[in-house]
Each structure stands twice: as C-alpha cells, then as structure tokens.
Amino acid sequence: MLDRLRGLRPSALTAPPPRTIAGLVLAWAIAWFVFMALGGGSSWHFFAQGAAALADADDAVAGGLHLYAAAPVLQIGPLTFLAVLLLLPAGTLVALAGWQVLGAAAGLLILWLVRGLVPRWQRDAGWLALGAAYFMPVWMFLAVGVAHLDDVLALLLSVAALRTARAGRGWLTGLLLGLAADAKPWAVGFAAMLLLLPGWRRRLTAAAALTAALAVAWLPFFVADPGTSNALQYTIQNNPVSALHALGIDDPRTPPWDRPAQLALALTLGAIAVRRGRWAAIPLLTVASRLVLEPGGNKYYIAGVVVGTIIWDFAGSRYDLPWWTLSACLCLFVARWIPMPDVVHGWLLIALFVAACGILLGPRRPAPRPLLAQWATRTP
C-alpha cells in the first residue's frame, strides 16, 4: 500500500536517514552561500535607498509616503522596505549580511514547507533533497548574490500561502498572499490559490483578507501623494534575452498592456490548474506567465521558476526524479553563463511556458482535499 501511494518515487527504505539528508542539504546550502556571498549583494543599494527614504518622513518631496511618487524606479513593495529597516540602523553592510543569511534560511524554509504539501505517508525526504541540489544554487543567487529581498519574501510568503490553502485556512491564506504582494507587486498573480479553499465562504474571507492587506500597505501612499500612480506606469527596458523580445515585440520599453496581461494570464491558468486538479502547478504557472511576457532579463527571475518546479516535482509530478527543477536549473540558469545568441534565452523561457501549460492537459484529477482531511481518512 505504501509503495502504491508513493507511485514512482524512490523507496524511502533505500534512502539515507532523514538527519543525514538534512545535514547534506544544509552543507550544500552553506557552500553555495559562501560562494555567492563573495562579491554578493549587487542590488542591495536599491533596498537601502528605498528604506532610508521611507524612514525620512520629514522629507515632503521624496521621503515617507512620497517615496514611490519621487522614485518610481523602486518597484519594490513597502513590506520589503520595512523589513530592511529592521536591520538598517546597524549599518548598510550589516543589514545586507543579515538579510543574506535570512534570505538563505528562507530557501531552506521553502523546502520544509514544500515537504508538508503532501500527506506524511507520501513524503520522501531523499527525493526532495535531490531536488534541493538544483534548487539551492539558483536560490542563493537570488538571496545572496543579488540580494533581492522583495522576491525572497514574495516567494516565501506565497509558498506558505499554498501550504495554508491546502490546510483549508481561509483568512490566513489571504493574508499571506496579500503580504507577498506587499513585498513584490507581481506576487498578486498567486491569488488563484484562493480557489483551493473549500467552500465559497472561506474563499471570500481569504479574498477580503488579501484586499485588506493590500489596502493597508499601498493605499496610504496613493492618498498622501497622487503622484504614486507614476510607479504604476513605470516601464523597464525590453531586454534582448527576454521572451517578450523573442516573440517579436520589440518595443524599447514595457508595452502598456504587458503587466495587466501577465496578471490575467497567471490568474486564468491558475484557475484552470485548480479546475483540473493540478493545484501544485499554480506557482510554476504564475511565474511562467510572468516571464513569458516579461521585458526584463535578470538572472534572478529564475529563482521563482525553481520554486515552482520543485513544488510540482514533489507534489504534482508522477516521475521518479525532479526533472522539472533540473531542467530549469540547467536550461534557464546555467545557460545564462554560456555564450549563445540572446534570442535563444527568450525561446527557452517560451518553452518553459509551453511546457508548464502542458501540465494542464491530460485527464482531470480529483479535486484536492485539505491535508487535514486526508490525514483523517488515511487507510492503513
């Protein structure tokens, strides 16, 4: 019975003891932390600048609630700046080092949350550790190499929201999703997770919590300075390595329809994933929807991809190896350091999107039950 429940996963009887596996993952994470920390934190100046401006409430032009009106280039949520302010009084370098450590720890926490997405008798720590081998280099580049705290918080909170949605906790799921978008606006695309909640009452409660979290974080800026809307219209360069460029959209800056299209695509595909019983694909589909229409070409974007792939590999895929995470690591992350025409990178992102959409094909699976219900009805 146990083997049948595991499907094609490798047998836990042949895997090392859980403590040995945890030690190996931790050692691997530390090794990549040290490697990425050497010359790391390349984007930290944006976070230090924004946090300092937010704290300077006496500046009636560029400080406090005028932050986004004066500096629309800071496409970072206020929750992230508040998090930076927790350590910034100790100095910019101390704050950077502190959040690099905490960001690295967030990667380990994500793996722990992913392990809890399926019932206890279906878990395989050895298999997840194998996926972590490909996940960790990409995550450490995000959290330590470039130190993009906004994406770290958004991805961590979104995975936590998926975990609470699977447990049927309505308001907490909505709150976590709202906080994720308060850290990084694009994370609002994960809102399709609300459909995982059982019953419309819990879904509406979660939607209200999400809306409240967004309003508390963002509304004061719009009320205090209408110029905050400038941040909504800010565009970035259409990079030659982007999927958008590969699709033939060669506008030099972000097209005006691009961000709404990303959100609509993510929510639509997420809803289809729930409908077809492939809830574990929601994070991957959300990130893929963003990147297939993303004008930017930053390498750290791939961290969101591997978060989505390791969730699908562990909680959704029927294969015995984490092929999705391995492919994302090699084809999207490692490939960025291999000389090749820029357009190839764009087409690789398009291939990711097409493959992720392919998850929605095939027979419909039964609607997912909350984890607590699965544990209660387990048959020996």
KOLDRENDREN-88657 format. One record per residue (C-alpha): chain; x, y negated, z negated; residue in three letters; residue number from 0. Coordinates in steps of 0.5 Angstrom, whole numbers, plus 500, padded with zeros to 3 digits. Last residue first. Layout:
! residues N
["A", [X, Y, Z], "ALA", NUM]
...
***
This chain:
! residues 380
["A", [493, 497, 487], "PRO", 379]
["A", [487, 492, 489], "THR", 378]
["A", [488, 485, 489], "ARG", 377]
["A", [482, 481, 487], "THR", 376]
["A", [484, 476, 482], "ALA", 375]
["A", [491, 475, 486], "TRP", 374]
["A", [487, 473, 492], "GLN", 373]
["A", [482, 469, 488], "ALA", 372]
["A", [488, 465, 485], "LEU", 371]
["A", [491, 464, 492], "LEU", 370]
["A", [485, 461, 495], "PRO", 369]
["A", [482, 464, 501], "ARG", 368]
["A", [484, 464, 508], "PRO", 367]
["A", [479, 464, 513], "ALA", 366]
["A", [480, 471, 517], "PRO", 365]
["A", [485, 471, 523], "ARG", 364]
["A", [483, 469, 530], "ARG", 363]
["A", [486, 473, 535], "PRO", 362]
["A", [491, 470, 540], "GLY", 361]
["A", [493, 463, 541], "LEU", 360]
["A", [494, 458, 535], "LEU", 359]
["A", [501, 460, 535], "ILE", 358]
["A", [502, 458, 542], "GLY", 357]
["A", [502, 450, 540], "CYS", 356]
["A", [508, 451, 536], "ALA", 355]
["A", [511, 454, 542], "ALA", 354]
["A", [509, 448, 546], "VAL", 353]
["A", [511, 443, 541], "PHE", 352]
["A", [518, 446, 540], "LEU", 351]
["A", [519, 447, 548], "ALA", 350]
["A", [518, 439, 548], "ILE", 349]
["A", [523, 438, 543], "LEU", 348]
["A", [528, 442, 547], "LEU", 347]
["A", [526, 438, 553], "TRP", 346]
["A", [528, 432, 550], "GLY", 345]
["A", [535, 435, 548], "HIS", 344]
["A", [536, 437, 555], "VAL", 343]
["A", [534, 430, 557], "VAL", 342]
["A", [541, 427, 554], "ASP", 341]
["A", [545, 431, 558], "PRO", 340]
["A", [550, 436, 555], "MET", 339]
["A", [555, 436, 550], "PRO", 338]
["A", [554, 440, 543], "ILE", 337]
["A", [553, 436, 537], "TRP", 336]
["A", [546, 435, 538], "ARG", 335]
["A", [545, 443, 539], "ALA", 334]
["A", [547, 444, 532], "VAL", 333]
["A", [540, 441, 530], "PHE", 332]
["A", [535, 443, 536], "LEU", 331]
["A", [537, 449, 539], "CYS", 330]
["A", [541, 452, 533], "LEU", 329]
["A", [537, 450, 527], "CYS", 328]
["A", [530, 450, 530], "ALA", 327]
["A", [532, 457, 533], "SER", 326]
["A", [534, 460, 526], "LEU", 325]
["A", [528, 457, 523], "THR", 324]
["A", [523, 460, 528], "TRP", 323]
["A", [527, 467, 528], "TRP", 322]
["A", [526, 468, 520], "PRO", 321]
["A", [527, 475, 521], "LEU", 320]
["A", [521, 481, 520], "ASP", 319]
["A", [516, 478, 525], "TYR", 318]
["A", [509, 477, 523], "ARG", 317]
["A", [509, 470, 522], "SER", 316]
["A", [505, 466, 517], "GLY", 315]
["A", [507, 465, 510], "ALA", 314]
["A", [515, 466, 511], "PHE", 313]
["A", [516, 464, 518], "ASP", 312]
["A", [511, 459, 518], "TRP", 311]
["A", [513, 456, 512], "ILE", 310]
["A", [521, 456, 514], "ILE", 309]
["A", [519, 453, 521], "THR", 308]
["A", [515, 447, 518], "GLY", 307]
["A", [521, 445, 513], "VAL", 306]
["A", [525, 447, 519], "VAL", 305]
["A", [522, 442, 523], "VAL", 304]
["A", [522, 436, 518], "GLY", 303]
["A", [529, 437, 517], "ALA", 302]
["A", [530, 436, 525], "ILE", 301]
["A", [528, 429, 524], "TYR", 300]
["A", [535, 428, 521], "TYR", 299]
["A", [538, 428, 528], "LYS", 298]
["A", [535, 421, 530], "ASN", 297]
["A", [532, 421, 537], "GLY", 296]
["A", [527, 415, 536], "GLY", 295]
["A", [521, 415, 542], "PRO", 294]
["A", [517, 420, 538], "GLU", 293]
["A", [511, 423, 542], "LEU", 292]
["A", [514, 430, 542], "VAL", 291]
["A", [517, 429, 535], "LEU", 290]
["A", [510, 427, 532], "ARG", 289]
["A", [506, 433, 534], "SER", 288]
["A", [512, 438, 532], "ALA", 287]
["A", [512, 435, 525], "VAL", 286]
["A", [504, 436, 524], "THR", 285]
["A", [504, 443, 528], "LEU", 284]
["A", [510, 445, 523], "LEU", 283]
["A", [507, 443, 517], "PRO", 282]
["A", [500, 446, 519], "ILE", 281]
["A", [503, 453, 521], "ALA", 280]
["A", [501, 456, 515], "ALA", 279]
["A", [494, 455, 516], "TRP", 278]
["A", [493, 460, 521], "ARG", 277]
["A", [486, 462, 520], "GLY", 276]
["A", [484, 460, 527], "ARG", 275]
["A", [480, 454, 524], "ARG", 274]
["A", [485, 452, 520], "VAL", 273]
["A", [490, 451, 525], "ALA", 272]
["A", [485, 448, 530], "ILE", 271]
["A", [484, 442, 524], "ALA", 270]
["A", [492, 442, 524], "GLY", 269]
["A", [492, 441, 532], "LEU", 268]
["A", [487, 435, 531], "THR", 267]
["A", [490, 432, 526], "LEU", 266]
["A", [497, 432, 529], "ALA", 265]
["A", [495, 430, 536], "LEU", 264]
["A", [491, 424, 533], "ALA", 263]
["A", [497, 422, 528], "LEU", 262]
["A", [501, 422, 534], "GLN", 261]
["A", [497, 419, 539], "ALA", 260]
["A", [496, 413, 534], "PRO", 259]
["A", [503, 412, 534], "ARG", 258]
["A", [504, 412, 541], "ASP", 257]
["A", [499, 408, 544], "TRP", 256]
["A", [503, 401, 543], "PRO", 255]
["A", [509, 404, 547], "PRO", 254]
["A", [515, 404, 543], "THR", 253]
["A", [521, 401, 546], "ARG", 252]
["A", [524, 401, 553], "PRO", 251]
["A", [518, 404, 556], "ASP", 250]
["A", [521, 410, 560], "ASP", 249]
["A", [515, 415, 559], "ILE", 248]
["A", [517, 420, 564], "GLY", 247]
["A", [516, 426, 559], "LEU", 246]
["A", [523, 427, 558], "ALA", 245]
["A", [523, 420, 555], "HIS", 244]
["A", [518, 422, 550], "LEU", 243]
["A", [522, 428, 548], "ALA", 242]
["A", [527, 423, 546], "SER", 241]
["A", [534, 424, 548], "VAL", 240]
["A", [534, 418, 552], "PRO", 239]
["A", [532, 414, 546], "ASN", 238]
["A", [526, 409, 546], "ASN", 237]
["A", [528, 404, 542], "GLN", 236]
["A", [524, 402, 536], "ILE", 235]
["A", [517, 398, 535], "THR", 234]
["A", [514, 394, 530], "TYR", 233]
["A", [507, 393, 531], "GLN", 232]
["A", [504, 396, 524], "LEU", 231]
["A", [510, 392, 520], "ALA", 230]
["A", [507, 386, 523], "ASN", 229]
["A", [501, 387, 519], "SER", 228]
["A", [505, 385, 513], "THR", 227]
["A", [504, 378, 516], "GLY", 226]
["A", [497, 378, 512], "PRO", 225]
["A", [501, 377, 506], "ASP", 224]
["A", [499, 378, 499], "ALA", 223]
["A", [492, 382, 501], "VAL", 222]
["A", [496, 386, 506], "PHE", 221]
["A", [502, 388, 501], "PHE", 220]
["A", [497, 389, 495], "PRO", 219]
["A", [493, 394, 500], "LEU", 218]
["A", [499, 399, 501], "TRP", 217]
["A", [500, 403, 495], "ALA", 216]
["A", [494, 402, 491], "VAL", 215]
["A", [490, 403, 498], "ALA", 214]
["A", [494, 409, 500], "LEU", 213]
["A", [493, 413, 493], "ALA", 212]
["A", [486, 411, 493], "ALA", 211]
["A", [485, 414, 500], "THR", 210]
["A", [488, 421, 498], "LEU", 209]
["A", [484, 421, 492], "ALA", 208]
["A", [478, 420, 496], "ALA", 207]
["A", [480, 425, 501], "ALA", 206]
["A", [481, 430, 496], "ALA", 205]
["A", [474, 429, 493], "THR", 204]
["A", [471, 430, 499], "LEU", 203]
["A", [475, 436, 501], "ARG", 202]
["A", [473, 439, 494], "ARG", 201]
["A", [465, 437, 495], "ARG", 200]
["A", [466, 440, 502], "TRP", 199]
["A", [467, 447, 500], "GLY", 198]
["A", [474, 451, 499], "PRO", 197]
["A", [480, 447, 500], "LEU", 196]
["A", [484, 448, 507], "LEU", 195]
["A", [481, 443, 510], "LEU", 194]
["A", [485, 438, 506], "LEU", 193]
["A", [491, 440, 509], "MET", 192]
["A", [489, 437, 516], "ALA", 191]
["A", [492, 430, 512], "ALA", 190]
["A", [499, 432, 514], "PHE", 189]
["A", [499, 427, 519], "GLY", 188]
["A", [499, 422, 513], "VAL", 187]
["A", [506, 424, 513], "ALA", 186]
["A", [508, 418, 518], "TRP", 185]
["A", [507, 413, 513], "PRO", 184]
["A", [513, 415, 509], "LYS", 183]
["A", [513, 415, 501], "ALA", 182]
["A", [506, 412, 501], "ASP", 181]
["A", [504, 417, 506], "ALA", 180]
["A", [507, 423, 501], "ALA", 179]
["A", [503, 419, 495], "LEU", 178]
["A", [497, 420, 499], "GLY", 177]
["A", [498, 427, 501], "LEU", 176]
["A", [500, 429, 493], "LEU", 175]
["A", [493, 425, 491], "LEU", 174]
["A", [489, 429, 496], "GLY", 173]
["A", [492, 436, 494], "THR", 172]
["A", [491, 434, 486], "LEU", 171]
["A", [484, 432, 487], "TRP", 170]
["A", [482, 438, 491], "GLY", 169]
["A", [486, 444, 487], "ARG", 168]
["A", [484, 450, 491], "GLY", 167]
["A", [490, 454, 490], "ALA", 166]
["A", [492, 454, 497], "ARG", 165]
["A", [491, 446, 497], "ALA", 164]
["A", [495, 446, 491], "THR", 163]
["A", [501, 449, 495], "ARG", 162]
["A", [500, 445, 501], "LEU", 161]
["A", [500, 439, 497], "ALA", 160]
["A", [507, 441, 494], "ALA", 159]
["A", [509, 442, 501], "VAL", 158]
["A", [507, 435, 503], "SER", 157]
["A", [510, 432, 497], "LEU", 156]
["A", [517, 435, 499], "LEU", 155]
["A", [516, 433, 506], "LEU", 154]
["A", [514, 426, 504], "ALA", 153]
["A", [520, 425, 499], "LEU", 152]
["A", [525, 427, 503], "VAL", 151]
["A", [523, 423, 509], "ASP", 150]
["A", [523, 417, 505], "ASP", 149]
["A", [530, 419, 501], "LEU", 148]
["A", [533, 418, 508], "HIS", 147]
["A", [540, 420, 505], "ALA", 146]
["A", [544, 420, 512], "VAL", 145]
["A", [549, 426, 510], "GLY", 144]
["A", [546, 427, 503], "VAL", 143]
["A", [538, 429, 504], "ALA", 142]
["A", [537, 429, 511], "LEU", 141]
["A", [544, 433, 513], "PHE", 140]
["A", [543, 437, 507], "MET", 139]
["A", [536, 439, 509], "TRP", 138]
["A", [539, 441, 516], "VAL", 137]
["A", [545, 445, 513], "PRO", 136]
["A", [540, 448, 508], "MET", 135]
["A", [534, 451, 513], "PHE", 134]
["A", [539, 456, 516], "TYR", 133]
["A", [541, 460, 510], "ALA", 132]
["A", [535, 458, 507], "ALA", 131]
["A", [531, 463, 512], "GLY", 130]
["A", [536, 469, 510], "LEU", 129]
["A", [534, 467, 502], "ALA", 128]
["A", [527, 467, 504], "LEU", 127]
["A", [528, 475, 506], "TRP", 126]
["A", [531, 476, 500], "GLY", 125]
["A", [526, 473, 496], "ALA", 124]
["A", [520, 478, 499], "ASP", 123]
["A", [514, 476, 497], "ARG", 122]
["A", [507, 480, 499], "GLN", 121]
["A", [506, 482, 492], "TRP", 120]
["A", [506, 475, 489], "ARG", 119]
["A", [501, 473, 493], "PRO", 118]
["A", [503, 468, 499], "VAL", 117]
["A", [505, 460, 498], "LEU", 116]
["A", [509, 461, 492], "GLY", 115]
["A", [515, 462, 496], "ARG", 114]
["A", [514, 456, 500], "VAL", 113]
["A", [514, 452, 493], "LEU", 112]
["A", [521, 455, 491], "TRP", 111]
["A", [524, 453, 498], "LEU", 110]
["A", [521, 446, 497], "ILE", 109]
["A", [524, 446, 490], "LEU", 108]
["A", [531, 448, 493], "LEU", 107]
["A", [531, 442, 498], "GLY", 106]
["A", [528, 437, 493], "ALA", 105]
["A", [535, 439, 489], "ALA", 104]
["A", [539, 436, 495], "ALA", 103]
["A", [535, 430, 494], "GLY", 102]
["A", [536, 429, 487], "LEU", 101]
["A", [543, 430, 488], "VAL", 100]
["A", [543, 425, 494], "GLN", 99]
["A", [539, 421, 490], "TRP", 98]
["A", [544, 420, 484], "GLY", 97]
["A", [550, 419, 489], "ALA", 96]
["A", [546, 413, 492], "LEU", 95]
["A", [544, 410, 486], "ALA", 94]
["A", [551, 411, 483], "VAL", 93]
["A", [553, 407, 489], "LEU", 92]
["A", [548, 402, 489], "THR", 91]
["A", [549, 400, 482], "GLY", 90]
["A", [546, 402, 475], "ALA", 89]
["A", [540, 398, 476], "PRO", 88]
["A", [539, 402, 483], "LEU", 87]
["A", [537, 408, 479], "LEU", 86]
["A", [529, 407, 478], "LEU", 85]
["A", [529, 402, 483], "LEU", 84]
["A", [530, 407, 489], "VAL", 83]
["A", [524, 411, 487], "ALA", 82]
["A", [520, 404, 487], "LEU", 81]
["A", [523, 403, 494], "PHE", 80]
["A", [520, 410, 496], "THR", 79]
["A", [514, 409, 493], "LEU", 78]
["A", [513, 403, 497], "PRO", 77]
["A", [514, 407, 504], "GLY", 76]
["A", [519, 406, 509], "ILE", 75]
["A", [519, 403, 516], "GLN", 74]
["A", [524, 397, 514], "LEU", 73]
["A", [524, 394, 521], "VAL", 72]
["A", [518, 390, 519], "PRO", 71]
["A", [523, 385, 514], "ALA", 70]
["A", [519, 379, 513], "ALA", 69]
["A", [512, 381, 513], "ALA", 68]
["A", [514, 388, 510], "TYR", 67]
["A", [517, 385, 504], "LEU", 66]
["A", [512, 379, 502], "HIS", 65]
["A", [509, 383, 496], "LEU", 64]
["A", [516, 382, 493], "GLY", 63]
["A", [521, 378, 497], "GLY", 62]
["A", [522, 375, 503], "ALA", 61]
["A", [518, 369, 503], "VAL", 60]
["A", [516, 367, 496], "ALA", 59]
["A", [522, 370, 493], "ASP", 58]
["A", [521, 370, 485], "ASP", 57]
["A", [518, 378, 486], "ALA", 56]
["A", [525, 380, 487], "ASP", 55]
["A", [524, 387, 486], "ALA", 54]
["A", [521, 389, 493], "LEU", 53]
["A", [527, 385, 496], "ALA", 52]
["A", [532, 390, 492], "ALA", 51]
["A", [528, 396, 494], "ALA", 50]
["A", [528, 394, 501], "GLY", 49]
["A", [536, 393, 501], "GLN", 48]
["A", [538, 399, 497], "ALA", 47]
["A", [534, 403, 502], "PHE", 46]
["A", [536, 400, 508], "PHE", 45]
["A", [543, 401, 506], "HIS", 44]
["A", [543, 408, 504], "TRP", 43]
["A", [543, 410, 512], "SER", 42]
["A", [550, 413, 512], "SER", 41]
["A", [549, 416, 505], "GLY", 40]
["A", [555, 421, 507], "GLY", 39]
["A", [562, 420, 508], "GLY", 38]
["A", [564, 427, 505], "LEU", 37]
["A", [557, 428, 501], "ALA", 36]
["A", [555, 433, 507], "MET", 35]
["A", [561, 438, 506], "PHE", 34]
["A", [560, 438, 498], "VAL", 33]
["A", [552, 438, 499], "PHE", 32]
["A", [553, 444, 504], "TRP", 31]
["A", [557, 448, 499], "ALA", 30]
["A", [552, 447, 494], "ILE", 29]
["A", [547, 449, 498], "ALA", 28]
["A", [550, 456, 500], "TRP", 27]
["A", [552, 457, 492], "ALA", 26]
["A", [545, 456, 490], "LEU", 25]
["A", [542, 460, 495], "VAL", 24]
["A", [547, 466, 493], "LEU", 23]
["A", [546, 465, 486], "GLY", 22]
["A", [538, 466, 487], "ALA", 21]
["A", [540, 472, 491], "ILE", 20]
["A", [544, 475, 486], "THR", 19]
["A", [538, 473, 481], "ARG", 18]
["A", [533, 476, 485], "PRO", 17]
["A", [537, 483, 485], "PRO", 16]
["A", [540, 485, 492], "PRO", 15]
["A", [535, 487, 498], "ALA", 14]
["A", [534, 494, 499], "THR", 13]
["A", [528, 495, 495], "LEU", 12]
["A", [525, 489, 497], "ALA", 11]
["A", [523, 492, 504], "SER", 10]
["A", [524, 488, 510], "PRO", 9]
["A", [518, 484, 512], "ARG", 8]
["A", [514, 488, 518], "LEU", 7]
["A", [508, 488, 514], "GLY", 6]
["A", [509, 487, 507], "ARG", 5]
["A", [502, 489, 505], "LEU", 4]
["A", [503, 495, 509], "ARG", 3]
["A", [509, 497, 505], "ASP", 2]
["A", [506, 495, 498], "LEU", 1]
["A", [500, 500, 500], "MET", 0]
***
